Amino acid sequence: MAASIEGKVVVITGASSGLGEATARHLCANGATVVLGARRVDRLTSLAGDLTRRGGRALAVATDVTDYEQVKRLVDAAAQTYGRVDVMLNNAGLMPHSPLDRLKIDDWNRTIDVNIKGVLYGIAAALPYMKQQKAGHIINVSSVAGHKVRAGGAVYSATKHAVRVLSEGLRQEVKPYNIRTTVISPGAVDTELTNSITEPDVAESMRKFYADVAIPADSFVQAVVFALSQPPDVDVNEILFRPTRQEF
Ligand SMILES: NC(=O)c1ccc[n+]([C@@H]2O[C@H](COP(=O)([O-])OP(=O)(O)OC[C@H]3O[C@@H](n4cnc5c(N)ncnc54)[C@H](OP(=O)(O)O)[C@@H]3O)[C@@H](O)[C@H]2O)c1
């Protein structure tokens, strides 16, 4: 497995915590070069420093995925510094759940901007390099909520459904360029995601749910590794996983 990771240049959005950070740590420890994007530069820089001290290759680039120019700068930095872009992991996301009748318009806008436009911008920034290389792998992060909707999660679910639809359209379009596409849909995984919920009562009940069922971030990392580790002619398009105890 390490052979399919070693030497790859992997760009990860949302690398400052949770699933993105865990994936960066694992891939870097197994010989990948990781290019890390997120807004919290202090966390990104300290992660890159830690990975480098352990003998890895890592670059931190302050990136707000709602701004196409910043996402382009992140991916361009990977290509300019390391010569290629093998994997684009569009992982940055938010989950500010709330019932629609609370009219949390700002939350809706942020969720759409990060979870949908952020993924699109990642695709836009990586595709030209991958087309030219005639190789690459774009991994988009959806959710169980990209397959189902529940009261309180309509907007989040809509964005995660959109990620799956975009991924399937992308899969069909990039066939001529030998680019692989994977969409990963996790269930509850223990990260900082519930911190993005702005309604205190909703946050409290979601935290209780997570405390009860959530599984470690390594579950996600193993899904990424599985997709990356296939032979070049095998394209794993969808992975959906949940905690064994999760009903939804
Ligand atoms: N954990 C779960 O249970 C679960 C389940 C299904 C799907 N997911 C998905 O997994 C992905 C990662 O989330 P997580 O669980 O690891 O949560 P997390 O620990 O809160 O991480 C979210 C990451 O997204 C980044 N981010 C947020 N807004 C951003 C922006 N405007 N520009 C750049 N980066 C931004 C954050 O970095 P900064 O704040 O530093 O920018 C952070 O690194 C999300 O797409 C989420 O929807 C998670």
The ligand as an SDF file (V2000), in Angstrom:
LIG
                    3D

 48 52  0  0  0  0  0  0  0  0999 V2000
  -16.7100   14.3420   11.0390 N   0  0  0  0  0  0  0  0  0  0  0  0
  -17.7960   13.8300   10.5280 C   0  0  0  0  0  0  0  0  0  0  0  0
  -18.6200   13.2000   11.2260 O   0  0  0  0  0  0  0  0  0  0  0  0
  -18.0920   13.9760    9.0630 C   0  0  0  0  0  0  0  0  0  0  0  0
  -19.1000   13.1910    8.4970 C   0  0  0  0  0  0  0  0  0  0  0  0
  -19.3840   13.3480    7.1480 C   0  0  0  0  0  0  0  0  0  0  0  0
  -18.6800   14.2500    6.3940 C   0  0  0  0  0  0  0  0  0  0  0  0
  -17.7170   15.0060    6.9750 N   0  0  0  0  0  0  0  0  0  0  0  0
  -17.0170   15.9910    6.1370 C   0  0  0  0  0  0  0  0  0  0  0  0
  -15.6270   15.8810    6.3430 O   0  0  0  0  0  0  0  0  0  0  0  0
  -15.0010   17.1050    5.9740 C   0  0  0  0  0  0  0  0  0  0  0  0
  -13.9660   17.4730    7.0320 C   0  0  0  0  0  0  0  0  0  0  0  0
  -14.6010   17.8000    8.2400 O   0  0  0  0  0  0  0  0  0  0  0  0
  -14.0850   17.3250    9.6580 P   0  0  0  0  0  0  0  0  0  0  0  0
  -15.0580   16.3380   10.1690 O   0  0  0  0  0  0  0  0  0  0  0  0
  -12.6590   16.9760    9.5930 O   0  0  0  0  0  0  0  0  0  0  0  0
  -14.3220   18.6600   10.5080 O   0  0  0  0  0  0  0  0  0  0  0  0
  -13.3000   19.7460   11.0940 P   0  0  0  0  0  0  0  0  0  0  0  0
  -12.3630   19.1130   12.0640 O   0  0  0  0  0  0  0  0  0  0  0  0
  -14.1600   20.8610   11.5690 O   0  0  0  0  0  0  0  0  0  0  0  0
  -12.4720   20.1910    9.8230 O   0  0  0  0  0  0  0  0  0  0  0  0
  -13.0180   21.0410    8.8500 C   0  0  0  0  0  0  0  0  0  0  0  0
  -11.8800   21.6220    8.0430 C   0  0  0  0  0  0  0  0  0  0  0  0
  -12.4500   22.4500    7.0280 O   0  0  0  0  0  0  0  0  0  0  0  0
  -11.7300   23.6570    7.0190 C   0  0  0  0  0  0  0  0  0  0  0  0
  -12.5110   24.7790    6.5130 N   0  0  0  0  0  0  0  0  0  0  0  0
  -13.7080   25.2480    6.9310 C   0  0  0  0  0  0  0  0  0  0  0  0
  -14.0540   26.3470    6.2410 N   0  0  0  0  0  0  0  0  0  0  0  0
  -13.0360   26.5830    5.3650 C   0  0  0  0  0  0  0  0  0  0  0  0
  -12.7820   27.5660    4.3940 C   0  0  0  0  0  0  0  0  0  0  0  0
  -13.6450   28.5720    4.1570 N   0  0  0  0  0  0  0  0  0  0  0  0
  -11.6250   27.4970    3.6810 N   0  0  0  0  0  0  0  0  0  0  0  0
  -10.7350   26.5120    3.9280 C   0  0  0  0  0  0  0  0  0  0  0  0
  -10.9250   25.5470    4.8230 N   0  0  0  0  0  0  0  0  0  0  0  0
  -12.0700   25.5860    5.5330 C   0  0  0  0  0  0  0  0  0  0  0  0
  -11.3050   23.8860    8.4470 C   0  0  0  0  0  0  0  0  0  0  0  0
  -10.1350   24.7060    8.4740 O   0  0  0  0  0  0  0  0  0  0  0  0
  -10.0800   26.2520    8.9030 P   0  0  0  0  0  0  0  0  0  0  0  0
  -11.1890   26.5040    9.8790 O   0  0  0  0  0  0  0  0  0  0  0  0
   -8.7110   26.3840    9.4850 O   0  0  0  0  0  0  0  0  0  0  0  0
  -10.2370   26.9970    7.6290 O   0  0  0  0  0  0  0  0  0  0  0  0
  -10.9550   22.4710    8.8790 C   0  0  0  0  0  0  0  0  0  0  0  0
   -9.6230   22.1720    8.5490 O   0  0  0  0  0  0  0  0  0  0  0  0
  -16.1350   18.1180    5.7990 C   0  0  0  0  0  0  0  0  0  0  0  0
  -16.3950   18.2870    4.4230 O   0  0  0  0  0  0  0  0  0  0  0  0
  -17.3190   17.4360    6.4760 C   0  0  0  0  0  0  0  0  0  0  0  0
  -18.5550   17.8630    5.9550 O   0  0  0  0  0  0  0  0  0  0  0  0
  -17.3890   14.8800    8.2750 C   0  0  0  0  0  0  0  0  0  0  0  0
  1  2  1  0
  2  3  2  0
  2  4  1  0
  4  5  1  0
  4 48  2  0
  5  6  2  0
  6  7  1  0
  7  8  2  0
  8  9  1  0
  8 48  1  0
  9 10  1  0
  9 46  1  0
 10 11  1  0
 11 12  1  0
 11 44  1  0
 12 13  1  0
 13 14  1  0
 14 15  2  0
 14 16  1  0
 14 17  1  0
 17 18  1  0
 18 19  2  0
 18 20  1  0
 18 21  1  0
 21 22  1  0
 22 23  1  0
 23 24  1  0
 23 42  1  0
 24 25  1  0
 25 26  1  0
 25 36  1  0
 26 27  1  0
 26 35  1  0
 27 28  2  0
 28 29  1  0
 29 30  1  0
 29 35  2  0
 30 31  1  0
 30 32  2  0
 32 33  1  0
 33 34  2  0
 34 35  1  0
 36 37  1  0
 36 42  1  0
 37 38  1  0
 38 39  2  0
 38 40  1  0
 38 41  1  0
 42 43  1  0
 44 45  1  0
 44 46  1  0
 46 47  1  0
M  CHG  2   8   1  16  -1
M  END
$$$$
